[in-house]
Amino acid sequence: MILAVAEEEFAQHGFTGTRTEAIAAKTDVSKSMIYYYFKDKEGLYQAVLEQSHADLLETVEKLELKHLSPEIALKKFLKALLDCVSRNPKLPTIMFYEAVQNQGKYYKRTTSVNINTTLVQILEQGVATGVFRQLDPFQSAINIMGTCLFYFIGVGNIQQFPQGKRLLSKAMLEQHAQEAIALILAGVRQS
């Protein structure tokens, strides 16, 4: 319960704007009890980061991508990423605040860097085998993550344009996944 409320607060306000008192009030747990379990606000934040990435990390580890062609591996990776983020749409917002407020200070302490490493390795293999065009795997990985995740970060602004569409509905999330995957595959394929 504490982590769920903390995740909501960190997604709304980031690390610097979140108050432990607010989390305590919403969970009917004293602030001192939160500190007992998590030591301090940083400990609680780190626990939220780890928990929010756990599903994604587990999913990526289970994909067994090494024996697949780079294109199939990329498609499976993207599908898994988008499915996980659809289940936890707060994750991109938390990571946005982490980048803006903390310049990745806490992110580098998580195991989430493995996700980016996996994507870079898929792209490197695709370039090396000639399946993908010549590209910088690191820069392309950044652009790919932006394509997938901005939808969730910008949902508050984006929802102002298509009147009547629920951007986080199952149908819209599936459409986003299809469009993002198609765009990315078209962008990396050899002409």
C-alpha positions as CSV (number, residue, x, y, z in Angstrom):
1,M,0.0,0.0,0.0
2,I,2.8,2.5,0.9
3,L,4.6,1.8,-2.4
4,A,1.5,2.1,-4.5
5,V,0.7,5.5,-2.9
6,A,4.3,6.6,-3.1
7,E,4.4,5.6,-6.8
8,E,1.3,7.8,-7.5
9,E,2.8,10.7,-5.6
10,F,6.2,10.4,-7.4
11,A,4.5,10.2,-10.8
12,Q,2.5,13.4,-10.0
13,H,5.2,15.5,-8.3
14,G,8.6,13.8,-8.9
15,F,11.1,13.3,-6.1
16,T,11.5,16.9,-5.1
17,G,7.8,17.7,-5.1
18,T,6.6,14.6,-3.2
19,R,6.1,15.0,0.5
20,T,6.4,12.0,2.8
21,E,3.7,13.5,4.9
22,A,1.2,13.3,2.0
23,I,2.1,9.6,1.5
24,A,1.6,9.0,5.2
25,A,-1.8,10.7,5.2
26,K,-3.0,8.7,2.2
27,T,-1.9,5.4,3.7
28,D,-2.9,6.0,7.3
29,V,0.7,5.1,8.3
30,S,2.8,7.4,10.3
31,K,5.8,9.2,8.7
32,S,8.1,7.5,11.2
33,M,6.8,4.1,10.2
34,I,7.6,4.9,6.5
35,Y,11.1,5.9,7.6
36,Y,11.3,2.7,9.7
37,Y,10.8,0.6,6.5
38,F,12.6,2.8,4.0
39,K,15.0,4.8,6.1
40,D,14.2,8.1,4.4
41,K,12.5,9.6,1.3
42,E,15.4,8.6,-0.9
43,G,15.0,5.0,0.3
44,L,11.3,5.1,-0.5
45,Y,11.9,6.6,-3.9
46,Q,14.5,4.0,-4.7
47,A,12.1,1.2,-3.7
48,V,9.4,2.8,-6.0
49,L,11.9,2.9,-8.9
50,E,12.9,-0.7,-8.4
51,Q,9.3,-1.9,-8.1
52,S,8.1,0.1,-11.1
53,H,10.8,-1.4,-13.3
54,A,10.5,-5.0,-11.9
55,D,7.8,-6.1,-14.4
56,L,9.7,-4.7,-17.3
57,L,13.0,-6.2,-16.2
58,E,11.4,-9.6,-15.7
59,T,9.7,-9.5,-19.0
60,V,12.8,-8.5,-20.9
61,E,14.9,-11.2,-19.2
62,K,12.3,-13.9,-20.2
63,L,12.3,-13.0,-23.9
64,E,15.4,-15.0,-24.8
65,L,16.2,-12.6,-27.7
66,K,19.8,-13.9,-28.4
67,H,18.7,-16.7,-30.7
68,L,16.3,-14.5,-32.7
69,S,17.0,-12.5,-35.8
70,P,17.5,-8.8,-35.0
71,E,14.2,-7.7,-36.5
72,I,12.2,-10.3,-34.6
73,A,14.2,-9.6,-31.4
74,L,13.5,-5.8,-31.8
75,K,9.8,-6.4,-32.4
76,K,9.5,-8.7,-29.4
77,F,11.4,-6.3,-27.2
78,L,9.2,-3.3,-28.3
79,K,6.0,-5.3,-27.8
80,A,7.1,-6.3,-24.3
81,L,8.2,-2.8,-23.4
82,L,4.9,-1.3,-24.6
83,D,2.8,-4.0,-22.8
84,C,4.6,-3.4,-19.5
85,V,4.3,0.4,-19.7
86,S,0.6,0.0,-20.6
87,R,0.2,-2.0,-17.4
88,N,2.1,0.7,-15.5
89,P,1.6,4.1,-17.3
90,K,3.1,5.9,-14.3
91,L,6.6,4.6,-15.1
92,P,7.5,6.9,-17.9
93,T,6.3,9.9,-15.9
94,I,8.4,8.9,-12.9
95,M,11.4,8.5,-15.3
96,F,10.7,11.9,-16.8
97,Y,10.8,13.5,-13.4
98,E,13.9,11.5,-12.5
99,A,15.7,12.9,-15.6
100,V,14.5,16.5,-15.1
101,Q,14.8,16.8,-11.4
102,N,17.7,14.5,-10.6
103,Q,19.6,14.1,-13.8
104,G,19.4,10.3,-13.5
105,K,21.1,10.2,-10.1
106,Y,18.7,7.5,-8.7
107,Y,18.1,5.8,-12.1
108,K,21.8,4.8,-12.3
109,R,21.4,2.9,-9.0
110,T,18.6,0.7,-10.5
111,T,19.0,-2.4,-12.6
112,S,16.9,-0.6,-15.3
113,V,20.0,0.2,-17.3
114,N,19.8,-3.4,-18.5
115,I,16.8,-2.5,-20.6
116,N,18.7,0.1,-22.6
117,T,21.7,-2.2,-22.9
118,T,19.4,-4.9,-24.4
119,L,18.0,-2.5,-26.9
120,V,21.5,-1.3,-27.9
121,Q,22.7,-4.9,-28.3
122,I,19.8,-5.7,-30.6
123,L,20.5,-2.7,-32.8
124,E,24.2,-3.5,-32.9
125,Q,23.5,-7.0,-34.0
126,G,21.1,-5.8,-36.7
127,V,23.7,-3.4,-38.1
128,A,26.4,-6.0,-37.9
129,T,24.3,-8.6,-39.8
130,G,23.1,-6.0,-42.4
131,V,19.5,-6.4,-41.4
132,F,19.4,-2.8,-40.1
133,R,20.7,0.2,-41.9
134,Q,23.9,1.9,-40.7
135,L,22.9,3.7,-37.5
136,D,24.3,4.7,-34.2
137,P,22.8,2.0,-31.8
138,F,23.0,4.3,-28.8
139,Q,21.4,7.3,-30.4
140,S,18.8,5.1,-32.1
141,A,17.9,3.5,-28.7
142,I,17.3,6.9,-27.2
143,N,15.0,7.8,-30.1
144,I,13.2,4.4,-29.9
145,M,12.5,4.8,-26.2
146,G,11.2,8.4,-26.9
147,T,8.9,7.1,-29.6
148,C,7.5,4.4,-27.2
149,L,7.3,6.4,-24.0
150,F,6.4,10.0,-24.9
151,Y,2.8,8.9,-25.5
152,F,2.5,8.2,-21.7
153,I,4.5,11.3,-20.6
154,G,2.5,13.6,-22.8
155,V,-0.9,12.1,-22.3
156,G,-2.1,15.2,-20.4
157,N,-1.3,17.4,-23.4
158,I,-2.1,14.9,-26.2
159,Q,-5.6,14.2,-24.9
160,Q,-6.5,17.8,-25.7
161,F,-6.3,17.1,-29.5
162,P,-8.4,14.0,-30.3
163,Q,-11.6,15.0,-28.6
164,G,-13.5,12.0,-27.1
165,K,-10.6,9.6,-27.3
166,R,-9.4,7.9,-24.1
167,L,-5.7,7.7,-24.7
168,L,-5.1,5.1,-22.0
169,S,-7.9,2.8,-23.0
170,K,-7.0,-0.7,-24.1
171,A,-7.8,0.1,-27.8
172,M,-5.8,3.3,-27.9
173,L,-2.8,1.6,-26.1
174,E,-2.9,-1.2,-28.7
175,Q,-3.0,1.3,-31.5
176,H,-0.1,3.2,-30.0
177,A,1.9,0.0,-29.8
178,Q,1.2,-1.0,-33.4
179,E,2.0,2.4,-34.7
180,A,5.2,2.8,-32.6
181,I,6.5,-0.6,-33.6
182,A,5.8,-0.1,-37.3
183,L,7.4,3.3,-37.3
184,I,10.5,2.0,-35.5
185,L,10.9,-1.0,-37.7
186,A,10.5,1.1,-40.9
187,G,13.2,3.5,-39.5
188,V,15.9,0.9,-38.8
189,R,15.4,-1.6,-41.7
190,Q,17.8,-1.7,-44.6
191,S,16.3,0.1,-47.6
